[in-house]
Amino acid sequence: MPSTPIKSCNKYVLSYKDSSNSTKQIGIYARDAYDCLMLARKFYSYLDENPNSLVKIQQKF
């Protein structure tokens, strides 16, 4: 993924369920929701190994 200045990115909150079924949230700056998901999968191996644990991705304004 090419580097993008943070001014052109939006803040997203990604929610997922961990192995104990509690909801966790991650704040990520990305160009769109798909990039948010790809970044989260890259930096959080749990999301990469358990793709069905994702609950939602919400853009913050």
N, CA, C and O atoms as CSV, one atom per row, in Angstrom:
chain,resi,resn,atom,element,x,y,z
A,1,MET,N,N,0.855,-1.162,0.000
A,1,MET,CA,C,0.000,0.000,0.000
A,1,MET,C,C,0.907,1.232,0.000
A,1,MET,O,O,1.818,1.322,0.823
A,2,PRO,N,N,0.672,2.178,-0.906
A,2,PRO,CA,C,1.501,3.382,-0.944
A,2,PRO,C,C,1.241,4.252,0.278
A,2,PRO,O,O,0.151,4.243,0.851
A,3,SER,N,N,2.264,4.998,0.662
A,3,SER,CA,C,2.079,5.875,1.819
A,3,SER,C,C,1.181,7.049,1.433
A,3,SER,O,O,1.305,7.604,0.341
A,4,THR,N,N,0.288,7.414,2.328
A,4,THR,CA,C,-0.678,8.479,2.097
A,4,THR,C,C,-0.568,9.466,3.260
A,4,THR,O,O,-0.534,9.042,4.416
A,5,PRO,N,N,-0.511,10.770,2.983
A,5,PRO,CA,C,-0.469,11.737,4.090
A,5,PRO,C,C,-1.687,11.571,4.995
A,5,PRO,O,O,-2.791,11.300,4.522
A,6,ILE,N,N,-1.478,11.735,6.292
A,6,ILE,CA,C,-2.562,11.512,7.240
A,6,ILE,C,C,-3.717,12.481,7.037
A,6,ILE,O,O,-4.848,12.163,7.404
A,7,LYS,N,N,-3.466,13.664,6.459
A,7,LYS,CA,C,-4.543,14.621,6.210
A,7,LYS,C,C,-5.568,14.076,5.223
A,7,LYS,O,O,-6.736,14.460,5.273
A,8,SER,N,N,-5.147,13.186,4.329
A,8,SER,CA,C,-6.075,12.631,3.350
A,8,SER,C,C,-6.722,11.345,3.856
A,8,SER,O,O,-7.465,10.697,3.119
A,9,CYS,N,N,-6.447,10.968,5.108
A,9,CYS,CA,C,-7.031,9.765,5.694
A,9,CYS,C,C,-8.145,10.133,6.663
A,9,CYS,O,O,-8.214,11.259,7.154
A,10,ASN,N,N,-9.001,9.180,6.925
A,10,ASN,CA,C,-10.091,9.331,7.880
A,10,ASN,C,C,-9.847,8.392,9.049
A,10,ASN,O,O,-9.137,7.396,8.912
A,11,LYS,N,N,-10.431,8.703,10.191
A,11,LYS,CA,C,-10.307,7.826,11.350
A,11,LYS,C,C,-11.448,6.819,11.341
A,11,LYS,O,O,-12.613,7.173,11.162
A,12,TYR,N,N,-11.087,5.564,11.538
A,12,TYR,CA,C,-12.048,4.473,11.608
A,12,TYR,C,C,-11.895,3.756,12.931
A,12,TYR,O,O,-10.798,3.681,13.486
A,13,VAL,N,N,-12.996,3.229,13.433
A,13,VAL,CA,C,-12.977,2.384,14.623
A,13,VAL,C,C,-13.434,1.010,14.187
A,13,VAL,O,O,-14.547,0.835,13.691
A,14,LEU,N,N,-12.560,0.039,14.378
A,14,LEU,CA,C,-12.841,-1.343,14.006
A,14,LEU,C,C,-13.178,-2.102,15.284
A,14,LEU,O,O,-12.403,-2.074,16.241
A,15,SER,N,N,-14.317,-2.776,15.313
A,15,SER,CA,C,-14.742,-3.553,16.475
A,15,SER,C,C,-14.697,-5.032,16.129
A,15,SER,O,O,-15.088,-5.443,15.037
A,16,TYR,N,N,-14.209,-5.829,17.084
A,16,TYR,CA,C,-14.159,-7.276,16.883
A,16,TYR,C,C,-14.339,-7.989,18.211
A,16,TYR,O,O,-14.164,-7.393,19.274
A,17,LYS,N,N,-14.688,-9.265,18.149
A,17,LYS,CA,C,-14.837,-10.112,19.339
A,17,LYS,C,C,-13.569,-10.931,19.501
A,17,LYS,O,O,-13.101,-11.555,18.549
A,18,ASP,N,N,-13.014,-10.930,20.704
A,18,ASP,CA,C,-11.817,-11.731,20.938
A,18,ASP,C,C,-12.208,-13.152,21.344
A,18,ASP,O,O,-13.389,-13.499,21.333
A,19,SER,N,N,-11.229,-13.966,21.699
A,19,SER,CA,C,-11.481,-15.376,22.001
A,19,SER,C,C,-12.364,-15.576,23.232
A,19,SER,O,O,-13.007,-16.618,23.365
A,20,SER,N,N,-12.402,-14.594,24.131
A,20,SER,CA,C,-13.277,-14.699,25.300
A,20,SER,C,C,-14.641,-14.051,25.049
A,20,SER,O,O,-15.425,-13.867,25.980
A,21,ASN,N,N,-14.918,-13.708,23.800
A,21,ASN,CA,C,-16.189,-13.150,23.336
A,21,ASN,C,C,-16.458,-11.738,23.874
A,21,ASN,O,O,-17.611,-11.309,23.928
A,22,SER,N,N,-15.417,-11.024,24.266
A,22,SER,CA,C,-15.596,-9.620,24.650
A,22,SER,C,C,-15.238,-8.738,23.451
A,22,SER,O,O,-14.365,-9.078,22.653
A,23,THR,N,N,-15.918,-7.622,23.344
A,23,THR,CA,C,-15.728,-6.727,22.210
A,23,THR,C,C,-14.523,-5.825,22.433
A,23,THR,O,O,-14.384,-5.208,23.490
A,24,LYS,N,N,-13.660,-5.753,21.437
A,24,LYS,CA,C,-12.475,-4.894,21.455
A,24,LYS,C,C,-12.609,-3.881,20.328
A,24,LYS,O,O,-13.259,-4.156,19.320
A,25,GLN,N,N,-11.999,-2.710,20.491
A,25,GLN,CA,C,-12.036,-1.680,19.462
A,25,GLN,C,C,-10.626,-1.193,19.178
A,25,GLN,O,O,-9.796,-1.077,20.079
A,26,ILE,N,N,-10.372,-0.909,17.895
A,26,ILE,CA,C,-9.081,-0.406,17.441
A,26,ILE,C,C,-9.338,0.856,16.632
A,26,ILE,O,O,-10.206,0.858,15.760
A,27,GLY,N,N,-8.608,1.919,16.900
A,27,GLY,CA,C,-8.689,3.140,16.108
A,27,GLY,C,C,-7.585,3.136,15.057
A,27,GLY,O,O,-6.413,2.944,15.382
A,28,ILE,N,N,-7.960,3.348,13.795
A,28,ILE,CA,C,-7.006,3.294,12.690
A,28,ILE,C,C,-7.296,4.438,11.723
A,28,ILE,O,O,-8.453,4.714,11.405
A,29,TYR,N,N,-6.232,5.105,11.256
A,29,TYR,CA,C,-6.367,6.096,10.191
A,29,TYR,C,C,-6.138,5.391,8.860
A,29,TYR,O,O,-5.113,4.739,8.662
A,30,ALA,N,N,-7.105,5.528,7.945
A,30,ALA,CA,C,-7.015,4.860,6.646
A,30,ALA,C,C,-7.782,5.666,5.610
A,30,ALA,O,O,-8.552,6.566,5.943
A,31,ARG,N,N,-7.552,5.318,4.325
A,31,ARG,CA,C,-8.252,6.014,3.236
A,31,ARG,C,C,-9.714,5.613,3.157
A,31,ARG,O,O,-10.572,6.443,2.857
A,32,ASP,N,N,-10.004,4.344,3.425
A,32,ASP,CA,C,-11.379,3.855,3.390
A,32,ASP,C,C,-11.497,2.642,4.308
A,32,ASP,O,O,-10.510,2.220,4.910
A,33,ALA,N,N,-12.698,2.081,4.417
A,33,ALA,CA,C,-12.933,0.973,5.337
A,33,ALA,C,C,-12.135,-0.271,4.943
A,33,ALA,O,O,-11.677,-1.013,5.812
A,34,TYR,N,N,-11.971,-0.500,3.657
A,34,TYR,CA,C,-11.200,-1.665,3.212
A,34,TYR,C,C,-9.735,-1.531,3.644
A,34,TYR,O,O,-9.147,-2.496,4.134
A,35,ASP,N,N,-9.147,-0.359,3.469
A,35,ASP,CA,C,-7.774,-0.142,3.919
A,35,ASP,C,C,-7.669,-0.302,5.436
A,35,ASP,O,O,-6.672,-0.821,5.939
A,36,CYS,N,N,-8.684,0.139,6.154
A,36,CYS,CA,C,-8.719,-0.030,7.605
A,36,CYS,C,C,-8.633,-1.517,7.963
A,36,CYS,O,O,-7.861,-1.912,8.836
A,37,LEU,N,N,-9.424,-2.320,7.288
A,37,LEU,CA,C,-9.423,-3.763,7.536
A,37,LEU,C,C,-8.067,-4.374,7.191
A,37,LEU,O,O,-7.551,-5.193,7.951
A,38,MET,N,N,-7.492,-3.991,6.072
A,38,MET,CA,C,-6.197,-4.550,5.668
A,38,MET,C,C,-5.092,-4.166,6.654
A,38,MET,O,O,-4.235,-4.992,6.969
A,39,LEU,N,N,-5.101,-2.933,7.139
A,39,LEU,CA,C,-4.111,-2.509,8.133
A,39,LEU,C,C,-4.295,-3.262,9.447
A,39,LEU,O,O,-3.323,-3.692,10.068
A,40,ALA,N,N,-5.537,-3.417,9.860
A,40,ALA,CA,C,-5.803,-4.138,11.103
A,40,ALA,C,C,-5.341,-5.588,10.995
A,40,ALA,O,O,-4.753,-6.121,11.936
A,41,ARG,N,N,-5.597,-6.223,9.870
A,41,ARG,CA,C,-5.159,-7.612,9.674
A,41,ARG,C,C,-3.644,-7.716,9.659
A,41,ARG,O,O,-3.083,-8.723,10.090
A,42,LYS,N,N,-2.980,-6.678,9.166
A,42,LYS,CA,C,-1.517,-6.682,9.103
A,42,LYS,C,C,-0.898,-6.560,10.500
A,42,LYS,O,O,0.080,-7.242,10.807
A,43,PHE,N,N,-1.466,-5.691,11.343
A,43,PHE,CA,C,-0.871,-5.410,12.641
A,43,PHE,C,C,-1.458,-6.224,13.794
A,43,PHE,O,O,-0.845,-6.296,14.859
A,44,TYR,N,N,-2.617,-6.831,13.610
A,44,TYR,CA,C,-3.245,-7.651,14.645
A,44,TYR,C,C,-3.469,-9.044,14.077
A,44,TYR,O,O,-4.422,-9.276,13.333
A,45,SER,N,N,-2.590,-9.963,14.431
A,45,SER,CA,C,-2.639,-11.312,13.857
A,45,SER,C,C,-3.948,-12.033,14.194
A,45,SER,O,O,-4.390,-12.894,13.433
A,46,TYR,N,N,-4.573,-11.689,15.329
A,46,TYR,CA,C,-5.841,-12.333,15.687
A,46,TYR,C,C,-6.897,-12.099,14.612
A,46,TYR,O,O,-7.647,-13.015,14.274
A,47,LEU,N,N,-6.965,-10.889,14.075
A,47,LEU,CA,C,-7.949,-10.585,13.028
A,47,LEU,C,C,-7.627,-11.320,11.734
A,47,LEU,O,O,-8.532,-11.720,11.002
A,48,ASP,N,N,-6.348,-11.498,11.453
A,48,ASP,CA,C,-5.955,-12.223,10.250
A,48,ASP,C,C,-6.293,-13.704,10.378
A,48,ASP,O,O,-6.702,-14.333,9.402
A,49,GLU,N,N,-6.125,-14.260,11.565
A,49,GLU,CA,C,-6.398,-15.681,11.800
A,49,GLU,C,C,-7.877,-15.960,12.030
A,49,GLU,O,O,-8.324,-17.088,11.824
A,50,ASN,N,N,-8.649,-14.959,12.453
A,50,ASN,CA,C,-10.070,-15.124,12.757
A,50,ASN,C,C,-10.888,-14.040,12.054
A,50,ASN,O,O,-11.403,-13.138,12.714
A,51,PRO,N,N,-11.017,-14.113,10.740
A,51,PRO,CA,C,-11.715,-13.043,10.005
A,51,PRO,C,C,-13.193,-12.899,10.373
A,51,PRO,O,O,-13.767,-11.827,10.179
A,52,ASN,N,N,-13.814,-13.944,10.894
A,52,ASN,CA,C,-15.236,-13.857,11.271
A,52,ASN,C,C,-15.444,-13.168,12.610
A,52,ASN,O,O,-16.584,-13.000,13.042
A,53,SER,N,N,-14.371,-12.766,13.273
A,53,SER,CA,C,-14.516,-12.079,14.560
A,53,SER,C,C,-14.849,-10.587,14.375
A,53,SER,O,O,-15.213,-9.914,15.340
A,54,LEU,N,N,-14.730,-10.080,13.167
A,54,LEU,CA,C,-15.021,-8.672,12.891
A,54,LEU,C,C,-16.500,-8.378,13.106
A,54,LEU,O,O,-17.366,-9.097,12.607
A,55,VAL,N,N,-16.780,-7.313,13.856
A,55,VAL,CA,C,-18.168,-6.912,14.136
A,55,VAL,C,C,-18.559,-5.757,13.228
A,55,VAL,O,O,-19.572,-5.832,12.533
A,56,LYS,N,N,-17.751,-4.666,13.225
A,56,LYS,CA,C,-18.077,-3.525,12.359
A,56,LYS,C,C,-16.867,-2.627,12.190
A,56,LYS,O,O,-15.915,-2.665,12.970
A,57,ILE,N,N,-16.936,-1.816,11.142
A,57,ILE,CA,C,-15.970,-0.748,10.899
A,57,ILE,C,C,-16.788,0.515,10.760
A,57,ILE,O,O,-17.684,0.593,9.919
A,58,GLN,N,N,-16.481,1.512,11.590
A,58,GLN,CA,C,-17.268,2.746,11.604
A,58,GLN,C,C,-16.335,3.945,11.426
A,58,GLN,O,O,-15.315,4.056,12.106
A,59,GLN,N,N,-16.694,4.834,10.508
A,59,GLN,CA,C,-15.898,6.041,10.300
A,59,GLN,C,C,-16.276,7.081,11.346
A,59,GLN,O,O,-17.456,7.304,11.612
A,60,LYS,N,N,-15.269,7.713,11.936
A,60,LYS,CA,C,-15.485,8.777,12.917
A,60,LYS,C,C,-15.290,10.120,12.235
A,60,LYS,O,O,-14.384,10.281,11.417
A,61,PHE,N,N,-16.138,11.084,12.570
A,61,PHE,CA,C,-16.075,12.409,11.949
A,61,PHE,C,C,-15.552,13.420,12.921
A,61,PHE,O,O,-15.427,14.597,12.580
